[in-house]
Amino acid sequence: MVIKIEMLRCFHSVVDHGNLAQAAEALGRTPSAVSMMLKQFEDHIGAPLFEKGRKARLTALGQMIHAEARRELVHFDKSVTMIDALARSQAGLVRLAVTPSAANTVLPAVISRFASNHPGVRIDLRDMDSTAVLHAMQSDQADIGIATLPDTAGLQRWPLFADHFGVVCRADHPLAKDWNNLTWADFVAHRFIANGLCHMIKDAQFAPILAASLMTVPTTVSLLALVNAGVGVTLLPERALPPTYRDLVFLPLKDSTAQRQVDVVTQPLPQLSPAVQAFAKLLQDC
């Protein structure tokens, strides 16, 4: 006969209550059923667990087995609780690989709402460029990616938002004085700092500006630090400028329709854990 968890729970309850009647009531069983299960347990062990005629006194072997049973029951109950929490998306891990603009603008509100509804779920957030996001998804280093990405075999993708490119400069920069009518022609005369998103801009007027640039900065934090210091101006999608940069402004270009689309990518939803599915659903709702 295999020792079952019910046997350990029955034995533990009898020891805790000191008699069959109270143990049976706590377990929701009859005293005879509890007595039979204890007999089966002792038969399997091949030795008595209680002193003869006294269910309140354990034998030396019974004391050692009770200690093991108590530890196993605690572990089992914790496992059951965790399994239930995982199934209800109240535990687990959500690994996010996102571009900085998504991390700075869209995600704070989403994560705040998710954390309120799923307080036991851990969130691992890493910001990186779109190429690194795709690599993280393909190498199973992330559960959800948010970036500008192509259709990729094995990954599910849907658009999250799209935003137009515009000029980012200091609020006291000369370009900011006439921002309602800003064109490529106004932009040419100023020092341009190129960045990793410039390849998305296909406007013919932009090609010579990019070719003439003597400075390229791939990371948004370093790029905005240079712009903030007055080194030059750059072009970014509107949501790539965090609201914390109060000395910088975003200026739409009157004669440009260039924009970028930010997508959410995941493994097929049925393959995701309940916690990741819940986070993906929240993104879809947004």
N, C-alpha and C positions, 0 to 999 in steps of 0.2 A: 504493500500500500504506500502511495506517495503522500508525504506530509503536505497538507493543504493549508492555505492561509487561514481558513475557517477554524482549523484545529488550534493554531497558535492563538487566534483571537479568543476562542472559547477558553483555552487554558489560562490565558492572561486575565480574562474577566473573572474567572473563578478565584484566582489568586488575589485579585484586587478587592473583590467583594467578600471573600472569606466563606461563602456558601453557595450551593447550587441555585437556590431559589432566587437570590438577588442577581446572580450572574445571568440566569435565564431571562429574568425580566429585562435586564439591560440589553441583552442580545436579541430580545424579541422571540425567544424560543421557549419550549417547555423544559422543565427540569430534567425529564427523562431523556430528551434529545441531547441536552448538554452532557448528561452523565454518559450516554452512549458514545458521544464524540470523544470525551476524555478517555474512555475505555479503549477506543480505537487508537488513540494517540499513544497510550501506554503500551498497547499490544505491539505497535510498530517499533517503539523504542526498545521494548523488551525488559522494562524495569518500571517500578512504581514511581510516580511523580510526587505523590502525597504520602505522608505517614498513614498507616492503616487506620481507617475509621476517622481520620481528622483532615478535612479538606482545607483547614486553615494553616496546616504545617507542611511545608515542603521537605522532601528528602534532599540530600546534598546534590544529587543529580538534578532534581526538580528545580533547585535554586539556580543552577548553572543554565539549564534550559530556559527558565523564565527570563533570565537576563538576555539571552540570545533572542527569545521570542519578542521581548519588548523592543529591542533594537530593530528587529525585522519589521515589526508592525509600524513603528514610527517611519521607517524608510518606505514601506509600502504605501502608507497613507499619504506621505509627501509626494510619492510618484503619482498616485491616483489624482491628487489635487493638481499637480502640474500637468498631467495629461488632459484633465478637464479644462484647465486654463488655456492650454495650447489649442485645444479644439474650439474654444470660444474666443480665440484671438486675444486673450487676456494675459498671455505670456509669450515669450519667444524673442526673436531678434529680427529687426528690419535693417538691412544694409543699403545705404543710399550712396550712389555716385552721381554727382550733379555738377553742373557748371556754376561758377561763382554768382552769375546774375540770378539764376534760379534759387540758389542758396540764400541770397540776400533779399529777394523780393517775394517769391511765391511761397517758399517753404516755411518761413517762421509761423505764419497763421495756420498752415496745414498741420505742422508738427504740434503746435499748441493745442489744437483741437483733438488731434490723435492721442496725445499724451493724457488729456483729460478723460477720454473714453477708454483708453487702454493703458492704465498706469503701470501695469506690470511688464510691459514690452520694452526691451532695450532698443535704442536707435543708434546706429553707427553711421554718421554723416561725413562724407569726404568730398571736398570740392576739387575739381580738376577740369581740364579742357575736354572738348567733345571726343577727341581721339582716345584719350585715356578712359573716358566713360565707356566707350564701346569696348575697349579691351577688358575693362573690369567686368562688364556683363558677359563677354564671351569666355572669360576665364573663371567664371563663377565666383568672383570676388565681390559681387554686389547683387542685390535682389531687384532693385529698381534703379534705372538710370534716367537722368533728366538732362538732355542736351540736344544739339542739332545733329541728327543722325539719319543715315540712309536706311532703307529697308534692308534688314539683315536676316538671313535664314535662321530659323529657330527662335527668333525673338518677336514678341508682339509689340507693336508700336502704335501710338495714337498721339495727335497733336495736343499740346497743353496750352500754348499761346503763341502769338506772333507779334513782333513789334518792329517798327521802322527804324532805320539808321538815321542818325543826326550828328551834328557837331557837339562835342563836349569840350568846354573851355571854362576858364574862370569867369565868374559873374562880372568882373570889371574888365574883361577882354574887349577890344574894339568890335569884334563880331557880335557881341551880345547887345550892342546898341540898336541894331536894326534886324533883330532876329526874325521878325514876322515876314521878311522878304529875303531871307538868306538863300543864295544860290551858289552853285559850284564856282562861278566866276568870282564871287566875294571870298571864297575859301582859298583860292590859289596862292595868294600872296603871303600866307602865314605858314610858319614852321609846322609841318605835319609829322606826328608820331604814329607810325604804323603799328598795327597789332594783329593778333591771330585771327580776327574775324573779318579782316579786310577782303579776303578772297570771296566773301559772299556778295560784295558790291560789284555789280556788272555794268554800272553806268559808264558810258564811254568817256565822259568828262573826268571821271575819277582816275582812269588809267595813268595819265601823265603825272597826276599828283602823287600817286603811290610810287611810281617809278622814280620820282625826284626825292622821295623821303630818304633822309640819311640816318634815321633812327627807327628801330623796330623793338617793341617791348611786348612779349607774349602774355605776361600775367597782368590781370586787371588791377591788382593792388599796386604794383610798381608803376603801371601806366598812369593811373589816376594820381599817384603821388607826384609824378613829373608834371602832369597837367596842372595840378594844384599849386605846384611851385612856379608856374608860369613859363616852363621850358618850351611848351608848344601846345597845340590842340590835337584832338584825335576824333575819330568817328566810331561810334558805338551804337548798338541797339538801345532804345530808350530805357528798358528795364535793367540794363547793365550798369546804370549809374545809381548806386545805393543812395537813399535819402539822407544818409549820415554825412555825405559830402556837401555840406551846405554852401561852400564857397564856389561850387561848380554848377554849371547849368547845362541843360540839354536843349539844343536848338534844332528844330526841324529844318530840313532842306526843301525849299519850295519846288525845285525841279528834279527831285529824286523820289523814286518809288521803292528803293532798295529796302528789303526787310529780311529778318531771319525768323525761322520757325523753330520753336523749342518743343521737343517731343518727350513723351514718357515711353520707356522701353522696359519690358519685363520678359521673363520666361512665360510660356502659355499659362494663363491664370489657373487652370486646374492643377498645375505642377507647383504652385506657390503654397507656402504655409498659410494658415488662416490669418496670422498677424500681417503678413505681407499683402495678402488679398485685401484685408481691411484698409491698409494704407493706400493701395492702388485704387480702391473704390473711392476713397476720400479725394484723391487727386482727380479722378474722373468727375466727381460731383462738383469740383471746383471749376 
